[in-house]
Amino acid sequence: MSVAKAGDTGQVHAGTYVESTAASPWVQPSGMFGGDTASVSAQRSGTATNPITLMAFPGDEGRVTLDSQNVRAGIYANGQDYWQIHGLRLVNSLDWAIASNVRTSADLNYVHTLDELTVGWRIENCLIRDVVASAGGNSGGIGMWHSKDWIVRNNRFTHIGTYNGRASSAAQAYGTAHALFEHNYVEATVEGKPQRPYAETPQPARDLFLSTNALQHAERPRRHLSLRSKDFQT
């Protein structure tokens, strides 16, 4: 996937995949908390009509495992748009299984300009489990920072760790516009739902839609269940 370009699809056969060598083009600094590396770092963008797709080979859904060994984030984007992730198991990720970062040095919590957003990611039918939190900050299954038009659908999140009381969630959305989180199953996490988007001027976070998600054994499952339109500036 390090050479993938718009319109390319990587189909992965069943097995456990570990990118453990620093020489691998996939293992790169993620820019996340504490400078974590990531098992897979997106290098190029797809387009709305020709996304880059990383998926299990048909028939191998749920049997393709990306193991980050508790020392790397899973899949990371830094401004690369229009990726699709389907049918994978992401296990033993450090802090985040899938996350985007701001493509400038700006604060992750704020939407500065639409040009800085990571746009159009779709994550479906994946299992995200055993995320290990470090001392760096928040942790979760999916971190949608500085993002727009993300769809997170039909995934299972389980055993998302926390460190020293920091926020831990199936998904967190800071500086996010137009995201959909639906038909996901969340269990054994500290927070049951995506964090309330936190953004101020000049482009506030807006339009985070939550629909038909199931919660079980979440430590504080009601904390983020009351999101309404008034929670977002438009």
C-alpha positions in Angstrom: 0.0 0.0 0.0 3.0 2.3 0.2 2.8 2.7 -3.6 -1.0 2.7 -3.9 -2.5 5.5 -6.0 -6.0 6.7 -6.7 -8.2 3.8 -7.9 -6.0 1.0 -6.5 -7.3 -1.8 -4.4 -5.2 -4.0 -2.1 -6.9 -7.4 -1.4 -5.3 -9.2 1.5 -5.5 -13.0 2.1 -6.2 -14.5 5.5 -3.3 -14.3 7.9 -1.7 -12.2 10.6 0.5 -9.4 9.3 3.1 -7.7 11.4 5.2 -4.8 10.1 8.0 -4.9 12.6 11.0 -3.6 10.7 11.9 0.1 10.8 13.1 -0.3 7.1 9.5 -1.1 6.0 7.9 1.7 4.0 4.7 1.1 5.9 6.1 1.8 9.3 6.5 5.5 9.6 6.0 8.2 12.3 2.3 8.9 12.7 2.5 12.3 14.2 0.2 11.2 16.9 0.7 11.4 20.6 4.4 11.0 21.6 5.5 10.4 18.0 4.1 6.9 17.7 4.9 5.0 14.5 2.1 3.3 12.6 1.9 -0.2 11.0 0.3 1.3 7.8 0.8 5.0 6.9 -1.2 6.3 4.0 1.2 7.9 1.4 -1.1 9.2 -1.3 -4.7 10.2 -1.7 -7.5 8.6 -3.6 -10.4 10.6 -5.1 -14.1 10.6 -4.5 -14.6 8.5 -7.6 -11.4 6.5 -7.4 -10.6 5.8 -3.7 -7.7 3.7 -2.4 -9.0 0.5 -0.9 -7.4 -1.8 1.6 -9.7 -4.8 2.1 -9.8 -8.5 3.0 -9.8 -10.8 -0.1 -13.4 -11.8 -0.8 -14.2 -14.8 1.5 -11.4 -13.8 3.9 -13.3 -11.1 5.7 -12.6 -11.2 9.4 -9.6 -13.4 8.9 -7.0 -10.7 8.0 -5.3 -9.4 11.1 -3.0 -6.4 11.3 -1.1 -6.8 14.6 0.6 -3.7 15.8 2.2 -5.5 18.8 1.2 -2.8 21.3 4.1 -0.6 20.0 2.5 1.1 16.9 -0.7 2.7 15.9 -2.6 0.7 13.3 -3.5 2.7 10.2 -2.7 6.4 10.0 -3.4 9.3 7.6 -1.9 12.8 7.5 -4.0 14.6 5.0 -4.4 11.7 2.6 -8.0 11.6 1.3 -10.5 9.0 0.2 -9.3 5.7 1.6 -11.6 2.7 2.2 -10.9 0.0 4.8 -13.0 -3.1 4.7 -13.2 -6.4 6.5 -9.9 -6.2 8.5 -9.0 -7.1 12.2 -6.9 -4.5 13.8 -5.4 -5.7 17.1 -2.9 -4.6 19.7 -2.7 -1.0 18.4 -0.9 1.6 20.5 -3.3 4.5 21.3 -5.3 4.2 17.9 -6.3 1.5 15.5 -7.1 4.1 12.7 -6.5 7.8 13.0 -6.0 10.9 11.0 -3.9 13.9 11.9 -3.8 17.5 10.9 -1.6 18.1 7.8 -0.1 21.2 9.4 1.2 21.9 12.8 -2.1 23.4 13.9 -4.0 22.2 17.0 -5.8 18.9 16.4 -8.8 20.2 18.3 -9.7 22.9 15.8 -10.8 23.0 12.2 -8.7 25.8 10.7 -9.5 25.6 7.0 -11.2 23.0 4.9 -8.0 22.5 2.9 -6.4 21.0 6.0 -8.9 18.2 6.5 -8.5 14.5 5.8 -11.5 13.8 3.6 -13.7 10.9 2.6 -12.5 7.8 4.6 -14.8 4.9 4.9 -14.3 2.2 7.5 -16.6 -0.8 7.4 -17.0 -4.3 8.7 -13.8 -4.3 10.7 -12.9 -5.6 14.2 -10.9 -3.2 16.3 -9.8 -4.7 19.6 -7.1 -4.5 22.3 -6.1 -0.9 21.9 -3.3 -0.2 24.4 -3.1 3.4 25.8 0.2 5.1 26.3 1.0 8.1 28.5 0.7 10.4 25.5 -3.0 11.3 25.6 -6.4 10.1 24.6 -6.8 6.6 23.0 -9.5 4.9 21.0 -10.5 2.7 18.1 -10.8 5.5 15.5 -9.6 9.1 15.8 -11.3 11.4 13.3 -9.2 14.5 13.9 -9.4 17.3 11.3 -11.6 15.2 9.1 -14.6 15.6 6.8 -17.1 13.2 5.3 -16.0 10.1 7.2 -18.2 7.0 7.4 -17.7 4.5 10.2 -20.2 1.6 9.7 -20.8 -2.0 10.8 -17.6 -2.3 12.9 -17.0 -4.0 16.2 -15.0 -2.2 18.9 -13.9 -4.1 22.0 -11.3 -3.7 24.8 -10.2 -0.1 24.2 -7.7 0.8 27.0 -7.2 4.1 28.9 -4.2 5.6 30.7 -4.4 7.6 33.9 -8.0 8.7 33.3 -7.6 10.1 29.8 -10.5 9.8 27.4 -10.9 6.4 25.8 -13.6 5.8 23.2 -14.6 3.6 20.2 -14.2 6.8 18.2 -13.3 10.4 18.8 -14.2 13.3 16.6 -12.3 16.6 17.2 -12.3 19.3 14.5 -14.6 17.1 12.4 -17.2 18.0 9.8 -19.9 15.7 8.3 -19.2 12.3 9.8 -21.4 9.3 10.1 -21.0 6.6 12.9 -23.7 4.0 12.5 -24.5 0.3 13.0 -21.4 -0.3 15.1 -21.1 -2.6 18.1 -19.2 -1.2 21.0 -18.2 -3.2 24.1 -15.7 -3.1 26.9 -14.7 0.5 26.4 -14.5 3.5 28.8 -16.6 5.7 26.6 -19.4 4.2 24.5 -19.7 6.8 21.8 -17.7 9.3 19.8 -16.5 12.2 21.7 -18.3 15.5 21.2 -16.5 17.4 18.5 -14.5 20.2 20.0 -13.8 23.1 17.7 -14.1 26.9 17.6 -13.3 29.4 14.9 -13.0 29.8 12.0 -14.5 26.5 10.9 -16.4 24.8 13.8 -17.1 21.1 13.9 -20.5 20.2 12.7 -22.9 17.4 11.6 -21.7 14.3 13.5 -24.5 11.8 13.0 -24.9 8.8 15.3 -27.4 6.1 14.2 -28.3 2.6 15.5 -25.2 1.7 17.4 -25.2 -1.0 20.1 -23.4 -0.6 23.4 -22.5 -3.3 25.9 -20.3 -3.2 29.0 -19.2 0.3 28.3 -17.9 1.9 31.6 -19.8 5.2 31.0 -22.1 4.3 28.1 -24.4 7.3 28.4 -21.8 10.0 28.5 -22.1 10.9 24.8 -25.5 9.6 23.9 -27.3 13.0 24.0 -25.7 14.7 21.1 -28.1 17.1 19.3 -27.8 19.7 16.6 -27.3 22.4 19.2 -24.0 20.7 20.2 -22.4 21.8 16.9 -21.9 25.3 15.6 -22.9 25.8 12.0 
